[in-house]
Amino acid sequence: MTDPLHTDLLELAQKAARRAGALLRDGRPADLAVAATKSSPIDVVTEMDIAAEKLITDLIAERRPDDGILGEEGAATEGTSGVRWVIDPLDGTVNYLYGLPTWAVSIAAEQDGETVVGVVTAPMRGETFHAVRGRGAWATGAWDGVRTLACRPAPPLDQALVSTGFNYVADVRAHQADVAQRLIPLLRDIRRGGSAAVDLCDVAAGRLDGYYERGLHPWDLAAGDLIAREAGALTGGRPGERPSGDLAVAGTPGVFEPLQRLLEDFGAWHD
């Protein structure tokens, strides 16, 4: 059964992501500079992150003033409607700063604490991914029409292509590099794209067999996690847990569990 509320939330998320993506793509100044740093001097915020988040939150507040909001760049309101928006206005900021194409706008809507809508738009790839809980996941891009997303059939783990990301805190990065070094001989290969939201959507689209990362925040995960799950992927954190800042894992069935076990054995979730 189609929930009219979820349809409305999807349409608003798509509109906000489209507008923010156009702002970021077309409004990027030639002399773009770092506006602030977060966890370390290399974990950056640009003026465009801030502008994109304001565009998104203003649009949501205009249409749904009673909703809560959690945004990476500081937007935070409690709301009274039972709906909360989880927003990463620019996932892959370092890529964006350097002019690399792998960055995205990620917008999710939660209802009573559960993610029900997710939209990820990657403007430089010309692609937008979306999902509604229980209704599947889709993408638009260079192809005609809307494409239904489905993760790949599971290969043996030693033939799996897996993506990951690295934290901006030096000692955490060093530990992550050690984990990756131990994993590489057991996989087809490892990729590092630079955007958690895009990586999760690439699992959904069958472009990756798996993905893992430590140190993510709710806004990094919310939309992409739903899109991956609605495309048939499995997601989680440490065994028996949901994705979290300790560990987020996604993979096609058959890859997810052995990858998760290896990450647990290798202590991927701690120093």
KAGIKA-V54214 format. One line per field, one symbol per residue. ss: DSSP state (H for helix, E for strand, C for the rest). psi: psi as a letter, one per 40 degrees, with the letter a starting at -180 (. if undefined). A space follows every 10 residues. Layout:
ss: ???
psi: ???
This chain:
ss: CCCHHHHHHH HHHHHHHHHH HHHHHHCCCC CCCEEEECCC CCCEEEHHHH HHHHHHHHHH HHHCCCCEEE ECCCCEECCC CCEEEEEEEE ECHHHHHHCC CCCEEEEEEE ECCEEEEEEE EEHHHCEEEE EECCCEEEEE CCCCCEEECC CCCCCCHHHC EEEECCCCCH HHHHHHHHHH HHHHCCCCEE ECCCCHHHHH HHHHCCCCCE EEECCCCHHH HHHHHHHHHH CCCEEECCCC CCCCCCCEEE ECCCCHHHHH HHHHHCCCCC C
psi: hhhddddddd dddddddddd ddddddehid fhihdiicdi eegihidddd dddddddddd dddgeeiihh ideehhidie eehhhhhhdg hfdddddeei egiihhhihi hfehhehhhh hgdeefihii ihheeaiiii aeihahhhih iiihiideeh hiiiiiiehd dddddddddd ddddeeidih igdehddddd ddddeeeidi iiiieiiddd ddddddddde eeiiiabihe iiiaddhhhi iihddddddd dddddefeei .
